Amino acid sequence: MSTHELARLTADVVAFAWRDGSWHVLMVQRRWDPYRGQWALPGGHVDVEESFRDAA
């Protein structure tokens, strides 16, 4: 068993909307530790043979 971590690519999304005279950004609350319940940009790991666009 290896003790080395593998590097994982991620794809995150920044989605803006102009509404009621101001900018808004889409955020999600994390469902898993670490940082469960904290606000974050939506996104996640890119699976093998998955494009960044599909992952996003």
N, C-alpha and C positions, 0 to 999 in steps of 0.2 A: 504494500500500500504506500502510495506516494504522500509525502507531507507538503508538497508544493501545490499552491492554488493555481488554477487555470485562469487566464484572463478571459473575460466575457465581454462581448460587444453589446451595447445597449442602444436602443432608439428611443429618444424622448420627443415629445410633441409640445410645441408652444402654440396655443390657439388663442388669438385675440378677437375681441368683438367690440364694436363701438355701439354703445346703447345709452340712451338717456343722457347724452352729452358727455360721456366719459368712457375710457377704455376699460375693458375687463379682460382677465386672463383665466383660462380654464385650469383648475387645480383639482387634485384628488387627495383623499385621505389614505395614507398607507395602511394596508391590511395586514402586513406581516412585520415581524421584528427583523432587524432593529428599526426603530423609529415608528412603530405602529401608532396610528392615529395622527401622525404629523402630516402637514400639507406638502404635496410634491407635484411636480409636473407629471402628466400621464406618460407612460412608456414602460419599457421592460427589456428583457434579454432578447437578442436576436437568435432564433433557433438555427440549427444547421440547415443549409440550403434555403433559408428564408431571406427575402430581400429586406432592406431597411424600411422601405415604404410599407411592405406588408406587416412588419413588426410594429411600426408606428400605428 
